[in-house]
Amino acid sequence: MIERSVDGSDYIALGSFDDEAFSANWEVLRGVLAQARRPQTQAALLADWPPDDKQPCGQTLWRWLERAVAEGRVLRRGSGGRHEPYRYCLPGQEEQWRANEGKLADLPPLSPLGGW
């Protein structure tokens, strides 16, 4: 994307459409990863995508994940092969999962029984 200068004599580079799409959707992707209980495949991330947000196609999600990995925002595990697909998580999540291994998840609060 470019923008013409005020005097019309030059153009200013504003980034690419990919940059804008990634920036606009990073928080949604980060939220999906943050909800995970283990490293997720690309298919699992798409399956867990919030219904209120427009789901990206597989190629778009792959580009976003590649960028997030390159920027250190996301960790990638696996070889990417058929029997060992790439799995993604946020930095620090693996340590958090190990620390909570074997612990039960927090239960939601109980609502009061009617009439008691």
Secondary structure, 3 states (H helix, E strand, C coil): CEEECCCCCCEEECCCHHHHHHHHHHHHHHHHHHHCCCCECHHHHHHCCCCCCCCCCHHHHHHHHHHHHHCCCCEEECCCCCCCCCEEECCCHHHHHHHCCCCCCCCCCCCCCCCC
